[in-house]
Amino acid sequence: MDRAPLLIVAGLPDLAREARDAGMFPAVDTAESVSALIRVFKTVKGTGPNGKVLPRDAVMVIADSLHEDEPQVALGAMLRKLTGNGYHVIIVSTTARGADLHRQFPKAGLLPVPVHINDLLYAVNVFGFSVEPVKATNPPVNPPVSATPKSGWGAPPDSVRETPGTPARPAATSTPQHSAASPERPAPRPATEETTKPVAPRPAVVPGSGWGATTTDAARGTGTFPAGTTARPALFPTAGAAPATTTPVTPTWGAQRGPVSREGAYASTPTPAARRGFVITIASAKGGVGKSSLTLNLAAFLGMRLRSFGKTVCVIDSSFQQGDASKYLGVFRPNINTIANDPSYMTRERIMEGLVTKPEYNLSVLLGPSTPDEGNPINIDSRLYSEILDLLKLHFDYVLIDTPVAEKFHDIFANFALKRADYIVVPVAPSFPTLHNNDNWLQHAVTLPKHAGGAGLDPSQIGIVLNREEDGIGCSVDDVRMTMARWNFLGAIPETKEWKLANNQSQLVATKNYAELNQAFATVLYAATGEPALMHNIEVPQQRGGIAGLLLKILGRDS
C-alpha cells in the first residue's frame, strides 16, 4: 500500500494527539471506552452498502486497559471479532494483560509502553502501509494515569523485552495506582540476564521510502532512525520466533488467528524457530453432555477443513482412568500408558510415535488408558501431560484436550487441562440445572482470581456450546444465552438423527458431510479460532441483536 490508513486510537488520548500532530493520517478518531469505540465504528464512513462496513484500510490502536463499559461486548470479544474478520489491530500493552490478549489474538500487533510516535508509525507500516517517520521532539507516550492498574505498573510481558537505552518499566507491585499528585513509580526491575538480553533492532529507515520497503541489510543502505526515536524488536512474529532475513515481517491476514503458522506452510510468513500450537480445552462441570463426542468431531472437522492450508490438528484424551477417543477410532494402542512406561518417547522426534494418526482426517490423537487399571495416577499425572503437550505444540497448529470430570481440585483437570488452555469450550445440555451448574462452576472455579481459590482465567477465553439442541423441550438457544450471559455463546449442535447416532454408537459424524452439522461445527470452531477457511461454503446463521449484533453488522459479518 502506498497510502496512510485511517487511524482509530482507543484508550490512549496522548498517543492520538501525537498521531494528529504528525500529520501523516487522513483522519485520527479516538475513543475512551468500548461503547465509545462502537460509536466510532458507526460514524466512520464505511466501504460497504450505505457505508455501513468499517473500511479495511483502517488501523485500530487499542489499549489493553480500555474502559469496558458495555456489558454485552467485552474487550476480548471485540478483539476476537476484529482480528477474526481481518482488521488491522495493534494492542498497546499498558499492563500485563496486553501479553495475554496478544497470546489469544496473535494476528494483532503488540506495542509496549512507553510508545513513541515513530514506534506507532513503524507498527502501522508492518501492516503494509507506507508512512514516513517524523522528527519527533515530544517524549514517548506513557499510558494515561486513569488507565494505570490498581495493582501498580505491570511488569513487561515475556513476549516483549525492553530495548537497551529505553527506560525500564517498573515491576508489578501491590502499591495503589499513582495519581497526578504522586507521579513517582516503583523502582525499576533489577538488571538480570533476561532483562538485559539483546534484541534485534528495527530495520533502518531508507530515506524517502518509509519502513519495510527493502528486506536485507545490504538493500536497506545506511539510513538511521530520526532523532528521538528508539529501536524496538519487530512486532511479528511473537516471542521466540526467529527474525525474518529475506522477507518483510508481515502478518498473513486471513490465514489464522490462534497459532503461529506451521513451519514451511506459508512461504510469505517468516519461519519461527519454535511454533506454538493453540490449545482448546473442552470441559464441562458435569458428565453426560457429549463432551468426548463433541471433541473428536470438532477436531476431525477442523483437521479436514484446514488440510489444504498445511495446518494440522491433534487431540489429547486426558480422561486418565479410561479414555473414550479409542472407542471412536477403534484403536487402543499406542496410548498415554505407552509413553508413561517408556521415557524415550519424550523427545520432539519420537513423540509422534506415541500417537494414533488418521491421515484421512488430518488428525492425530493421544489416546487415554484403554482400561481403568491402566490409569494409575502414580504414572499418569498433570506433569506428564504437560510435558507431552509442550512437545506436541511444536508439531501441531491446534491441540484439542478432552478432559476428565471437571473437579476443582482434580490434578489433571486443574493443573493441566484448565491451566494450559488458550481457549475453553464448554458444552452444555438443554437443561436448566445443567446451565446453572456450569455457570456457577465457571464463576467460582474457572474465572475467580487465583488468590480467591479459582483458576483466574479471562472470561473472554470461554465459549458456550449448546449440545443436542431441540425444539419444544423448554430450553432453547435464547434460554442458554440468557442464563449464561456472562460468557461467549459459540453456537449449537442440533439433535439430528445423525448426531444422536454418532453419540450412541461413538461415530465420527463430522466426516460424513451433513449440511446442518457442518454448519454447526464450522460456526463453533470459527468463533473459537477465527479461521476463515471454516466458513467457506457454509451458510452463516442469523446473528443475535443488541450491541453485539450491531458490532457484527459494522464489521460486515451480518446483513
Secondary structure, DSSP 8 states (H G I E B T S, - for coil): --S--EEEEES-HHHHHHHHHHT-SS-EEEESBHHHHHHHHHHS--SSGGG-S--TTEEEEEETT-B---TTS-HHHHHHHHHHTT-EEEEEESSTHHHHHHHH-TTSEEEESSB-HHHHHHHHHHTT---------S--B---GGGS-TT-S----TT----TTS---B---S-----TT------B----TTTT---------BTTTBTTS--SHHHHTT----TT------SSS-TT----SSS-----TTT-SSS---TTT-TTS---SS---EEEEE--SSS-S-HHHHHHHHHHHHHHHHGGGT--EEEEE---SS-SHHHHHT---S-HHHHHT-GGG-STTTGGGGSEEEGGGTEEEE---SSGGG--TTTS-HHHHHHHHHHHTTT-SEEEEE-S---TT-HHIIIIITTT-SEEEEEE-S-HHHHHHHHHHIIIIISS-GGGTS----GGGEEEEEEEE-TTSS--HHHHHHHTTTSEEEEEEE--HHHHHHHHHT--GGGG--HHHHHHHHHHHHHHH--GGGGTT--------HHHHHHHHHTTS--
